[in-house]
Amino acid sequence: MSINPELQGRSYRLGEIYSVGRESIRDFARAVKATHAAHFEVAAAHELGHADLVAPPTYAIIVAQRADALLINDADSGIDFSRVVHAEQRFTHHRAIVAGDELVAELHVDAVRGMGGGAMITTRAEISTVTGEAVATTVSAILVRGEGQ
């Protein structure tokens, strides 16, 4: 099955709210070997002016990947996840993610470009609080290998 070029311009809104918890931040920080005290101790986060524990910068990927799944699982997309190679990831932070945040995301398919028998798909996830405050923007590029590649 080939990638549907009409994916470009589509948007997918994550229907569920992602609640950022202290243990989730601590676990993620350990996994990525982020050692700053503000990821583990509320007092250290307060000293930096934050209301609660601060997530490492790449924590936004947790919410972004939930939005990505909406595209991947869209039967109309033509994407076979077993043929996906992650090519690029960028983050723009509008403010720190902290424990207690209630986050939502909207994924935008910004580009679909044919490459041989496959395609490069560029997406942008706009992550915000449930009240609409911008938190982070992630841009991702995936290469979906064609048959025989």
Secondary structure as UniProt FT lines:
FT   HELIX           5..7
FT   TURN            8..9
FT   STRAND          11..13
FT   STRAND          18..19
FT   HELIX           22..31
FT   TURN            32..33
FT   HELIX           37..39
FT   HELIX           42..47
FT   TURN            48..49
FT   HELIX           57..59
FT   HELIX           60..72
FT   TURN            75..76
FT   HELIX           81..83
FT   STRAND          84..93
FT   TURN            99..100
FT   STRAND          102..115
FT   TURN            116..117
FT   STRAND          118..129
FT   TURN            130..131
FT   STRAND          134..144
FT   TURN            147..148
//
